[in-house]
Amino acid sequence: MALQFKLITPTPDDLTLHMDFVEPSQPERVGLRATHLPAEWHPQSAVLLTWPHADTDWAPILKEVTRCYLRMAFEIALRERLLIATPEPEAVGALLEEQLPQNVLRNISLHRMPTNDTWARDHGFLTLLTENGVRLLDFAFNGWGEKFPAELDNQINSRLWQENIFEGTYEGHLDLILEGGSIESDGRGTLLTTSRCLTAPHRNQPLSQADIEMRLLDYFHARRVLWLDYGWLAGDDTDSHIDTLARFCPSDTIAYVQCKDKSDEHYDELQQMEAQLQTFRTMEDEPYRLVPLPMADAVYDEDGNRLPATYANFLILNGAVLMPTYGQPENDDTARRQLQKCFPKLEIIGIDARPLIVQHGSIHCCAMQFPAGALRKN
């Protein structure tokens, strides 16, 4: 059941609201294929969030993480449609009506469904653009290699599809374990991923890396795959998702995490990652423009385990970039300035992601975007 909001409600004092609309960026047209996986900065029709609840691992900090989701919901729905998957649409709806203004509420729909967790990036559709509309690709999600329960999250796409909210066609690829956070697309036929993730145990054995590459090229109509062989973050459950390490940006740019502190446990590995990125070439055989993002200062949980704080886990929207912040003013400001170089026409909006990294994710992990044309207008 989808609930559309049209109520006028007050804006809370404890949310910082950004009411200025920024025109969405236009896609890069050079080299587009008839069928392709668009870059994230392609104009979007909607974003999916899967809402936290008391039966998830968020229970101990549910209030704190819900505030973070409210902030994300506001910034998304200010600019485009927002789909929220939740087993508790009445409770979530009441909260949104209490906290968000009318111009935001009217862009939000709630979709009742059971969920294991909240990481929409990894269980959401990956959407292809074609000459005849969109194709929604549904891959299998198994909790990052059977680490966590995922049987309910793995059904979210099919449940959303049954609600008849999408244009285009459904395309099932449940024979392949593939999370959205594990691949990046430049929109022009190049995919970026990590060998450590896609060949990790309990995902796609006995497929080899070459086998997986053939499937990626086929399913996404891509021309090539760039495999990053280095890079990891302490506390990361995903086996080195690319969206924690390096991200495609417009104009043949890659933003990536740079570690300059030789005493940091990540130093050697991220130095090797940086060196490999310097060897990558565009389709025109030119080096990529590399924009380093700072390594966040170490953040630990209550048991002393380091958490995977990363500035690479940003979310691109129509007209804005949602950037994670970690209560580190110098690093947060440096990351903002560097991302502004990558997206000079977009507003860079910082969102405190410290509650999110308690469960080992950040802003990008929480959301999955759908390109323009993917949703029915009504």
ZIRA-V372865 format. One line per field, one symbol per residue. burial: # if it has 24 or more other C-alpha atoms within 12 Angstrom, else .. Layout:
# ZIRA-V372865
burial = ???
This chain:
# ZIRA-V372865
burial = .####.....#.....##.....####....#..###################..#.#......#########################..##.###.###.############################...############....#.##########...######..##.####################.####..##....#..##.###.#########################################......#..###.##.##..#.#.....############......#####################.#..#############..##############################...
